[in-house]
Amino acid sequence: MQLTRYTDYSLRVLIYLALLEPGTLATNKIIARHFNIPLNHLIKVVHNLSKLGLIHSVRGKGGGITLAKTPEQIQLGTVIQKLEPAHPLIDCTSPLCPLLEQKCGLKTALDTAQDCFIATLNRYTLKDILDNMKTQLNSP
């Protein structure tokens, strides 16, 4: 399985926000600088995370972003499912595979693996991956 860069950036934003002191707002500029991510890309990521209800955005002077849920409530598999485009790992119909008529089990095996991938990630929350990190970020 391979995740898109967009999903990678999204997970980094969530981790960054989870490491802040509760109630602390971060800005897009600071996060972009911290991870060396182009600001325009980060703005799109933050906007989508806000639409998904994972972060809360405060506009205006003194505004910023913060987690909308506690790290314990954010399952990694669910986040990845929402961010990654839904597509099968292989498409047996384009071009039409001659093994399709012989009831090849490859697609079923790969679909099962993909389901197991998400199910395994859903055993972990954002808090679980933070537990190994000892330090919190300084306020922006």
TALINNOR-V767907 format. One record per backbone hydrogen bond with DSSP energy under -0.5 kcal/mol. NH is the residue of the N-H (numbers start at 1). CO is the residue of the C=O. E is the energy in kcal/mol with one decimal. If there is no record, write none. Layout:
BEGIN
NH	CO	E
NH	CO	E
END
This chain:
BEGIN
8	4	-2.1
9	5	-2.9
10	6	-2.1
11	7	-2.6
12	8	-2.2
13	9	-2.3
14	10	-2.2
15	11	-2.5
16	12	-2.8
17	13	-2.6
18	14	-2.1
19	15	-1.5
19	16	-0.5
20	16	-0.6
20	17	-0.8
24	21	-2.2
26	65	-2.4
31	27	-2.1
32	28	-2.9
33	29	-2.4
34	30	-2.6
35	31	-2.2
36	32	-0.8
37	32	-2.3
41	38	-0.5
42	38	-2.2
43	39	-2.6
44	40	-1.4
45	41	-2.1
46	42	-3.0
47	43	-2.3
48	44	-2.1
49	45	-2.6
50	46	-2.1
51	47	-2.2
52	48	-2.1
53	50	-1.3
54	49	-2.4
55	49	-1.1
56	66	-3.4
58	64	-3.4
59	57	-0.5
63	60	-2.3
64	58	-1.4
65	26	-2.9
66	56	-2.0
68	54	-2.5
69	54	-0.7
73	70	-1.7
74	71	-0.9
75	73	-0.8
76	121	-0.7
76	124	-2.4
77	121	-0.6
79	75	-2.0
80	76	-2.6
81	77	-2.5
82	78	-1.9
83	79	-1.6
84	80	-2.9
87	85	-0.8
92	90	-0.5
94	91	-0.7
94	95	-0.6
96	93	-0.5
97	92	-2.6
100	97	-1.6
101	98	-0.6
102	99	-0.8
103	100	-1.4
104	99	-1.3
109	105	-2.4
110	106	-2.6
111	107	-2.7
112	108	-2.3
113	109	-2.2
114	110	-2.3
115	111	-2.2
116	112	-2.4
117	113	-2.2
118	114	-1.8
119	115	-2.5
120	116	-2.7
121	117	-2.1
122	118	-2.0
123	120	-1.4
124	121	-1.7
126	71	-0.9
126	74	-2.1
127	71	-1.4
129	125	-1.4
130	126	-1.3
131	127	-1.7
133	130	-2.1
134	132	-0.6
137	19	-0.6
END
